[in-house]
């Protein structure tokens, strides 16, 4: 299989789908930065640029992660300037004051926690580079986050969703293949839209996936998804691929790679037609993939590998989902519940 190029920036892509929403009101991040700190996107310390280069090249972070770090650190940079300070004389009180300012602007605890993670990683980089001697984030406590169990679809809802695309058309063949592929593999949406046809091995029934940090993994693909992808490759993809040289598996109407936002819109449309009441996102299908595997006896380690989680504690959230599901079944069906 040919080596993977770096994921290109997608035109018109919105914020990362994992970015949490503010708890009290919707806050546009750019306007928030401008109001609070007078932020201009061109501003930033040279040390921030050095850190972002390190995160991109050495740690292999994805473009979305780099963008989030840049935004968070530029917020902090302008906050320090408003206090007449620089990173070299930043102390614990400055960090706490910055987090308090984020709360005052209506950001949720989860969003504030992400800003703190960005600061921690940045100051650890400066420590390793011996540009500072103390880490001002070391004694700053992270916001306490309420653990929410991930939502997931029932198997009946998944079946209804997969029946929506009209497979008599090239668009329907593409959409059917994408939906089957996403549910069969549990991929992240960014991994799905950057999949290449050469990553797909129908003979072995696997797909090669390059995830966060440029980490590669092989994911099994079920027979239903294999049939859907093969049908798309035979009778649908050629309608979009104008020059015959586009390497990406799933293409838009213009023959280019499908964007994350484009897939979100397609998924939401099929979800509405399937009568699914909850807001349908790619991550909801990812949660459904993991939960349904666990319900049917898959071990946690295997699910971790397929999802591409670096830490099994991230995967363990699905055991809590299963426990809640078992409680509901017991309460509903046991005569003495």
Buried (B, 14 or more C-beta within 10 A) or exposed (E): EEEBEEBEEBEEBEBBBEEBEBEEEEBEBEEBBBEBBEBEEEEBBEBBEBBBEBBBEEBBBBBBBBBBBBBBBBBBBBBBBEEEEEBEEBEBEBBBEBBEBBBEBBBBBBBBBBBBBBBBBBBBBBBEEEEBEEBBBEEBEBBEEEEEBBBBBEEEBBEBBBEBBEBEEBBBBBBBBBBBBBBBBBBBBBBBBBBBBEBBBEEEBBBBBBBBEEEEBBBEBBEBBBBBBEBBBEBBBEBBBEEEEBBBBBBBEEBBBBBBBBBBEBBBEBBEEBEBEEEBBBBBBBBBBBBBBBBEEBEBEEBBBBBBBEEEEEBEBBEEBBEEBEEEEEEEEEEEE
